[in-house]
């Protein structure tokens, strides 16, 4: 499981459309479809039911959505903390 797969999953869940998620993330639609397929294979269950009008979360997809959002929030907060720490180290090096 990869961060990009989680981000694709959340954005599709929020928009209900793989094409919109692909555009917002800067990927092609086949790339987004592939990411979701990989995530579904890793988890062992389907996350979306596909329809001509878009994609809808399955019961399993709805169940894991809060956890995936929490994982992404944690990843983002680790990056923010590292960025803040790196900035402080660079400031100290410049003043030395």
C-alpha positions in Angstrom: 0.0 0.0 0.0 1.3 3.4 -1.0 0.4 7.0 -0.1 -0.6 7.7 -3.7 -3.1 4.9 -3.6 -4.6 6.2 -0.4 -4.8 9.7 -1.8 -6.5 8.4 -4.9 -9.0 6.4 -2.8 -9.9 9.4 -0.7 -10.3 11.8 -3.6 -12.5 9.3 -5.5 -14.6 8.8 -2.4 -15.0 12.6 -2.1 -15.7 13.3 -5.7 -17.4 10.1 -6.8 -15.5 10.2 -10.0 -12.2 8.6 -11.1 -11.6 11.1 -13.9 -12.0 14.1 -11.6 -9.7 12.5 -9.0 -7.1 11.8 -11.8 -7.2 15.4 -13.0 -6.8 16.8 -9.5 -3.9 14.5 -8.7 -2.2 15.0 -12.0 -2.6 11.4 -13.2 -4.3 9.8 -16.1 -7.5 8.0 -15.5 -6.0 4.5 -16.2 -3.3 5.3 -13.6 -5.9 6.1 -11.0 -7.8 2.9 -11.9 -4.6 1.0 -11.5 -3.9 2.5 -8.1 -7.3 1.6 -6.8 -7.0 -1.9 -8.2 -3.6 -2.3 -6.4 -5.1 -1.0 -3.2 -8.1 -3.4 -3.5 -5.8 -6.3 -4.1 -3.7 -5.4 -1.1 -6.7 -5.1 1.1 -8.5 -8.1 -0.3 -11.8 -6.4 -1.0 -13.5 -4.0 -3.3 -13.6 -0.3 -2.4 -15.9 1.0 -5.1 -18.7 -0.1 -7.3 -18.3 1.4 -10.7 -21.2 3.0 -12.5 -21.6 4.9 -15.8 -22.0 8.1 -13.7 -19.0 7.5 -11.4 -17.8 5.3 -8.5 -19.5 4.7 -5.2 -18.0 3.4 -2.1 -18.8 -0.1 -1.1 -19.6 -0.9 2.5 -16.0 -1.9 3.0 -14.8 1.3 1.4 -17.0 3.4 3.7 -15.7 1.4 6.7 -12.0 2.1 6.0 -12.3 5.7 4.7 -11.9 7.3 8.2 -8.8 5.2 8.8 -7.2 6.1 5.4 -7.9 9.8 6.1 -6.2 9.4 9.5 -3.2 7.8 7.9 -2.9 10.6 5.4 -3.2 13.2 8.1 -0.4 11.5 10.0 1.8 11.4 6.9 1.1 15.1 6.3 1.8 16.0 9.9 5.2 14.1 9.8 6.1 16.0 6.7 5.1 19.3 8.3 7.1 18.5 11.5 10.2 17.5 9.4 9.9 20.7 7.3 9.7 22.8 10.4 12.6 21.0 12.0 14.7 21.3 8.7 13.9 25.0 8.5 15.0 25.5 12.1 18.3 23.6 11.5 18.9 25.6 8.3 18.3 28.9 10.3 20.8 27.8 12.9 23.4 26.9 10.3 23.0 30.3 8.6 23.4 32.2 11.8 26.5 30.2 12.9 
